[in-house]
Amino acid sequence: MSLAADLDRHPEVARLRGPLSRAAQGSAVHLVGGAVRDLLLGADHVDVDLVVVGDAVAVARRLARETGERLVVHTAFGTAVVGTVDLAGARAERYDRPGALPAVRPASLTEDLARRDFTVNAMAVSLGEADYGALVDPHGGRADLDAGLIRTLHDASFLDDPTRLVRAARYAARLGFVLDAGTAAQARAAAGTVRAVGGPRLREALLLLLAEPTAALALGVLDDLGALAPLGLVADRGALDGLDALAALAPDVDVVRARLALLVRPLPVAERRALLDWLRVRRVDARVVLAAAAATDPVGAPDEAALLLGGAASEDWLRRGRHVRPELTGDDLQREFGLAPGPELGRVLRALLDAKRAGELPDRAAEVRFARSLLP
């Protein structure tokens, strides 16, 4: 099957055809993975991820000379980026134990596709001049795409890399697919190993899921598979849907942090903090997540708390209250009251903001009186 016309429909792919043909110098170059999946689904845009059977870095250097775009080389991994195009050498992987990072070696395209997570991501399309647009589909990915199925390539897939549990839920929700029966059984059997990959790798997979528009549905899938329970988490689907509805009123609020706060909220306070520490969530994000999870009223709490709490009060808060700010600034407090930058200044500013949002300070004069009352 040839997808030449579909490739040429995407300006970025079509633009690279000539430069890649000259840069390849005999090496086979293929569009791979999610890019092929999205191409077959008729997406308006595909990320250009390329696999080179041979020296990907050498091809990338030549491609950068052809296009004049910026080149970034990761020699240790045999990968490179030219502009927005990712190039990697074809490789095979071996997992010495569940959750471990794989040992890799150069390999054929067939071996490279065999290491992928799901059949719908294990396809390639040739970008070579001789067979431009030819589909390589050794695992039946096209058939699964047509059937709306997420299917692993082998029985130990989730044990090798438990982050695939999170990715399975993310793809199922995003694409409107379901896990085939065998894959769902494998996922449930492997759910207890989800911590084996370590906090940082699991964090990256989880944050990608939480950033999806279909995150609520994906978390439901993950919960059904039993992969949230080992983390002490439960997906409250009603609350997640309510959070999403409120998010439309405040598109600038970080919905990822709000969703994470909702997930950890049922945990005791110490366990919330311990889980975020294990995941190595950035301190600035962890502070907001913990404050939102502890909030009972959006006033004085992070904006994410309003999404988490829901209800008419939160809706009113998102429409009006969160945009209220005192007229007095930190500079004013330093100039008029002699406060120096530090904890005391921060305490007064927070108290001013809370009182202003609560409707207690109608004008600047009231703010000055209130600020004076807070100081010795």
C-alpha positions as CSV (number, residue, x, y, z in Angstrom):
1,M,0.0,0.0,0.0
2,S,1.4,3.4,-0.9
3,L,0.6,6.6,1.0
4,A,2.6,8.9,-1.2
5,A,-0.4,11.3,-1.8
6,D,-1.1,11.4,2.0
7,L,2.5,12.2,2.7
8,D,2.6,15.0,0.2
9,R,-0.6,16.5,1.8
10,H,1.5,17.4,4.8
11,P,3.7,20.4,3.9
12,E,6.5,19.5,6.4
13,V,6.8,16.0,5.0
14,A,6.6,17.1,1.4
15,R,9.2,19.8,2.0
16,L,11.7,17.3,3.3
17,R,11.4,14.8,0.4
18,G,14.1,16.2,-1.7
19,P,16.6,17.2,1.1
20,L,16.1,13.8,2.7
21,S,16.7,11.9,-0.5
22,R,20.0,13.7,-0.9
23,A,21.0,13.4,2.8
24,A,20.2,9.6,3.1
25,Q,22.9,8.5,0.7
26,G,21.6,5.0,0.5
27,S,20.4,4.7,4.1
28,A,16.7,3.7,4.4
29,V,14.7,6.4,6.1
30,H,11.1,5.9,7.3
31,L,8.4,8.0,9.0
32,V,7.5,5.9,12.1
33,G,5.3,5.5,15.1
34,G,2.6,8.0,16.0
35,A,3.3,10.0,12.9
36,V,2.1,7.0,10.7
37,R,-0.9,6.4,13.0
38,D,-2.0,10.0,12.7
39,L,-1.3,10.0,8.9
40,L,-3.6,7.0,8.5
41,L,-6.2,8.7,10.7
42,G,-6.2,11.7,8.3
43,A,-4.7,14.2,10.8
44,D,-4.1,17.7,9.5
45,H,-0.6,17.6,11.2
46,V,1.9,14.9,11.9
47,D,5.1,15.1,14.0
48,V,8.0,14.1,11.7
49,D,9.7,11.3,13.6
50,L,12.2,9.4,11.4
51,V,14.0,6.1,11.8
52,V,17.3,5.6,9.8
53,V,18.6,2.1,9.2
54,G,22.2,3.1,9.6
55,D,23.9,6.2,10.9
56,A,21.1,8.6,11.9
57,V,23.5,11.3,13.1
58,A,25.4,11.3,9.8
59,V,22.1,11.6,7.9
60,A,21.0,14.4,10.2
61,R,24.2,16.3,9.7
62,R,23.7,16.2,5.9
63,L,20.0,17.1,6.2
64,A,20.9,20.1,8.3
65,R,23.3,21.2,5.6
66,E,20.6,20.7,3.0
67,T,17.9,22.7,4.9
68,G,20.0,25.2,6.8
69,E,18.1,24.3,10.0
70,R,19.6,24.0,13.5
71,L,21.1,20.7,14.3
72,V,21.2,19.1,17.8
73,V,23.0,15.8,18.2
74,H,22.7,13.3,21.0
75,T,25.7,11.2,20.2
76,A,25.3,8.8,23.2
77,F,21.8,7.8,22.0
78,G,22.5,7.9,18.2
79,T,19.7,10.5,17.7
80,A,19.5,14.0,16.4
81,V,17.1,16.9,15.8
82,V,17.1,19.0,12.6
83,G,14.7,21.9,13.1
84,T,11.6,20.1,14.4
85,V,12.5,16.8,12.8
86,D,13.6,13.9,15.1
87,L,16.0,11.3,13.6
88,A,17.0,8.1,15.4
89,G,18.9,5.0,14.3
90,A,16.9,1.8,14.1
91,R,17.5,-0.2,17.3
92,A,16.4,-3.3,19.2
93,E,15.9,-3.4,23.0
94,R,16.3,-5.9,25.8
95,Y,14.9,-5.5,29.3
96,D,17.0,-7.2,32.0
97,R,14.2,-6.8,34.6
98,P,10.7,-5.3,34.8
99,G,10.7,-1.5,34.7
100,A,14.4,-1.3,33.9
101,L,15.7,1.0,31.2
102,P,16.4,-1.1,28.1
103,A,19.8,-2.1,26.7
104,V,19.8,-1.1,23.1
105,R,21.8,-2.1,20.0
106,P,21.6,-1.1,16.3
107,A,19.1,-3.2,14.4
108,S,16.9,-3.5,11.3
109,L,13.6,-1.7,10.7
110,T,11.7,-4.8,11.5
111,E,13.4,-5.2,14.9
112,D,12.9,-1.5,15.6
113,L,9.1,-1.8,15.0
114,A,9.0,-4.9,17.2
115,R,10.2,-2.9,20.2
116,R,7.3,-0.5,20.0
117,D,4.5,-0.3,22.6
118,F,1.3,-1.0,20.6
119,T,0.5,-2.2,17.1
120,V,-1.0,1.1,16.0
121,N,2.4,2.7,16.8
122,A,4.5,0.0,15.2
123,M,4.1,1.0,11.5
124,A,6.5,2.8,9.2
125,V,6.2,4.6,5.8
126,S,9.2,4.8,3.5
127,L,10.5,8.2,2.5
128,G,13.0,6.7,0.0
129,E,12.6,7.7,-3.6
130,A,12.4,4.1,-4.9
131,D,9.4,3.2,-2.6
132,Y,8.2,6.5,-1.4
133,G,5.0,6.1,0.6
134,A,5.2,2.3,1.0
135,L,3.6,1.1,4.3
136,V,5.6,-1.3,6.5
137,D,3.1,-3.0,8.9
138,P,4.4,-6.3,10.3
139,H,2.1,-6.4,13.3
140,G,-1.3,-5.6,11.9
141,G,-1.4,-2.0,13.1
142,R,-3.6,-0.8,10.2
143,A,-6.2,-3.5,10.9
144,D,-6.2,-2.6,14.6
145,L,-6.5,1.1,13.7
146,D,-9.5,0.3,11.6
147,A,-11.0,-1.8,14.4
148,G,-10.3,0.8,17.1
149,L,-8.1,-1.5,19.1
150,I,-5.1,-0.9,21.4
151,R,-3.0,-4.1,21.3
152,T,0.5,-4.9,22.6
153,L,3.1,-6.6,20.5
154,H,3.9,-9.3,23.1
155,D,2.7,-10.7,26.4
156,A,5.5,-9.1,28.5
157,S,5.0,-5.6,27.1
158,F,3.6,-4.0,30.3
159,L,6.0,-5.9,32.5
160,D,9.0,-4.6,30.5
161,D,7.8,-1.0,30.8
162,P,4.9,-0.3,33.1
163,T,4.6,3.3,31.8
164,R,2.9,1.6,28.8
165,L,-0.1,1.2,31.1
166,V,-0.4,4.9,31.3
167,R,0.1,5.3,27.5
168,A,-2.5,2.6,26.8
169,A,-5.1,4.6,28.7
170,R,-4.0,7.8,27.1
171,Y,-4.2,6.5,23.6
172,A,-7.5,4.7,24.2
173,A,-9.1,7.9,25.5
174,R,-7.6,10.2,22.9
175,L,-8.5,8.0,19.9
176,G,-11.8,6.6,21.2
177,F,-10.4,3.1,21.1
178,V,-10.6,0.1,23.5
179,L,-7.9,-2.3,24.7
180,D,-8.4,-5.7,23.0
181,A,-9.2,-8.5,25.5
182,G,-5.7,-10.0,25.7
183,T,-4.1,-6.6,26.2
184,A,-6.6,-5.6,28.9
185,A,-5.8,-8.9,30.7
186,Q,-2.1,-8.3,30.5
187,A,-2.6,-4.7,31.8
188,R,-4.5,-5.9,34.8
189,A,-2.0,-8.6,35.6
190,A,0.9,-6.0,35.4
191,A,-0.9,-3.1,37.2
192,G,0.8,-3.9,40.5
193,T,4.3,-3.2,38.9
194,V,3.5,0.4,38.0
195,R,5.9,1.7,40.7
196,A,8.8,-0.4,39.3
197,V,9.8,2.3,36.8
198,G,10.5,4.8,39.5
199,G,8.9,8.1,40.2
200,P,10.4,10.4,37.6
201,R,9.6,8.1,34.6
202,L,6.1,7.6,35.9
203,R,5.7,11.3,36.5
204,E,6.5,12.1,32.9
205,A,3.9,9.5,31.6
206,L,1.3,10.7,34.1
207,L,1.8,14.4,33.3
208,L,1.3,13.7,29.6
209,L,-1.9,11.9,30.3
210,L,-3.1,14.8,32.6
211,A,-2.5,17.3,29.8
212,E,-4.8,15.6,27.4
213,P,-8.3,17.0,26.8
214,T,-9.5,13.4,27.4
215,A,-7.6,13.0,30.7
216,A,-10.8,12.3,32.7
217,L,-11.7,9.4,30.4
218,A,-8.0,8.2,30.4
219,L,-7.9,8.2,34.2
220,G,-11.1,6.2,34.3
221,V,-9.4,3.6,32.0
222,L,-6.3,3.5,34.2
223,D,-8.5,3.1,37.3
224,D,-10.4,0.2,35.7
225,L,-7.1,-1.5,34.9
226,G,-6.1,-1.3,38.6
227,A,-3.0,0.9,37.8
228,L,-4.0,3.8,40.1
229,A,-4.5,1.7,43.2
230,P,-0.8,0.9,43.7
231,L,-0.2,4.7,44.0
232,G,-3.1,5.1,46.5
233,L,-5.1,7.0,43.9
234,V,-8.7,6.7,42.7
235,A,-10.2,8.5,39.7
236,D,-13.3,10.4,40.8
237,R,-14.9,10.6,37.4
238,G,-17.8,12.9,38.4
239,A,-15.3,15.4,40.0
240,L,-13.0,15.1,37.0
241,D,-15.8,15.9,34.6
242,G,-16.9,18.9,36.8
243,L,-13.3,20.1,36.9
244,D,-13.2,20.0,33.1
245,A,-16.5,21.9,32.8
246,L,-15.1,24.7,35.1
247,A,-11.8,24.8,33.2
248,A,-13.6,26.3,30.2
249,L,-14.3,29.4,32.4
250,A,-10.6,29.9,33.2
251,P,-8.5,28.6,30.3
252,D,-5.3,30.2,31.8
253,V,-5.5,28.1,34.9
254,D,-3.2,25.0,35.0
255,V,-5.6,22.2,34.5
256,V,-2.8,19.6,34.9
257,R,-2.0,20.8,38.4
258,A,-5.7,20.9,39.2
259,R,-6.3,17.3,38.0
260,L,-3.2,16.1,40.0
261,A,-4.6,17.9,43.1
262,L,-7.9,16.1,42.6
263,L,-6.1,12.7,42.3
264,V,-4.1,13.1,45.5
265,R,-6.8,14.8,47.5
266,P,-8.2,11.6,49.1
267,L,-4.8,10.8,50.5
268,P,-3.8,11.9,54.0
269,V,-1.7,15.1,53.9
270,A,1.6,13.3,54.6
271,E,0.9,10.7,51.9
272,R,0.1,13.4,49.4
273,R,3.5,15.0,50.0
274,A,5.3,11.7,50.0
275,L,3.8,10.7,46.6
276,L,4.7,14.1,45.0
277,D,8.2,13.8,46.4
278,W,8.5,10.2,45.0
279,L,7.3,11.4,41.6
280,R,9.8,14.3,41.9
281,V,7.2,16.9,40.9
282,R,8.7,20.3,40.7
283,R,8.6,22.2,44.0
284,V,6.7,25.1,42.5
285,D,4.0,22.7,41.1
286,A,3.9,20.6,44.3
287,R,3.2,23.6,46.4
288,V,0.2,24.6,44.3
289,V,-1.0,21.0,44.1
290,L,-0.8,20.5,47.9
291,A,-2.5,23.9,48.6
292,A,-5.3,23.1,46.1
293,A,-5.8,19.7,47.5
294,A,-6.1,21.1,51.1
295,A,-8.5,23.9,50.1
296,T,-12.1,24.1,51.2
297,D,-12.8,27.5,49.6
298,P,-11.3,29.0,46.5
299,V,-10.7,32.4,48.2
300,G,-7.1,32.7,49.2
301,A,-6.2,29.3,47.6
302,P,-4.5,28.7,44.3
303,D,-6.8,29.2,41.2
304,E,-6.6,25.5,40.6
305,A,-8.6,24.9,43.8
306,A,-11.6,26.4,42.2
307,L,-11.5,23.8,39.5
308,L,-11.0,21.1,42.0
309,L,-13.8,22.2,44.4
310,G,-16.5,22.7,41.8
311,G,-20.0,24.0,42.5
312,A,-21.7,27.4,42.2
313,A,-19.2,29.1,44.5
314,S,-16.3,28.0,42.4
315,E,-18.1,29.0,39.2
316,D,-18.7,32.5,40.6
317,W,-15.1,32.7,41.7
318,L,-13.8,31.7,38.3
319,R,-16.1,34.3,36.6
320,R,-15.3,37.2,38.9
321,G,-13.3,36.7,42.1
322,R,-10.1,35.3,40.7
323,H,-9.5,38.5,38.6
324,V,-9.8,40.8,41.7
325,R,-6.5,42.3,42.8
326,P,-5.7,44.9,45.5
327,E,-4.7,48.4,44.4
328,L,-1.9,48.3,46.9
329,T,1.2,46.6,45.5
330,G,4.4,45.3,47.1
331,D,6.2,48.5,46.1
332,D,3.5,50.5,47.8
333,L,3.8,48.6,51.0
334,Q,7.6,49.0,51.0
335,R,7.3,52.7,50.3
336,E,4.4,53.6,52.6
337,F,5.1,51.2,55.5
338,G,8.8,50.7,55.3
339,L,8.4,46.9,54.8
340,A,11.4,45.1,53.3
341,P,11.1,42.2,50.8
342,G,10.7,39.0,52.8
343,P,8.1,36.8,54.7
344,E,6.4,39.8,56.4
345,L,5.8,41.5,53.1
346,G,4.5,38.3,51.6
347,R,2.1,37.8,54.6
348,V,0.6,41.2,54.3
349,L,0.2,40.9,50.5
350,R,-1.6,37.5,50.9
351,A,-3.9,38.9,53.6
352,L,-4.7,41.9,51.4
353,L,-5.6,39.6,48.4
354,D,-7.8,37.3,50.5
355,A,-9.7,40.3,52.0
356,K,-10.1,42.0,48.7
357,R,-11.4,38.9,47.0
358,A,-13.8,38.4,50.0
359,G,-15.3,41.8,49.2
360,E,-14.1,43.4,52.4
361,L,-11.9,46.2,50.9
362,P,-14.0,48.4,48.5
363,D,-11.2,51.0,47.8
364,R,-7.6,51.9,48.2
365,A,-8.2,53.7,51.5
366,A,-9.7,50.6,53.0
367,E,-6.7,48.6,51.8
368,V,-4.4,51.0,53.5
369,R,-6.3,50.8,56.8
370,F,-6.4,47.0,56.6
371,A,-2.6,46.8,55.8
372,R,-1.9,49.1,58.8
373,S,-4.0,46.9,61.1
374,L,-1.8,43.9,60.2
375,L,1.5,45.7,61.2
376,P,2.8,46.2,64.8
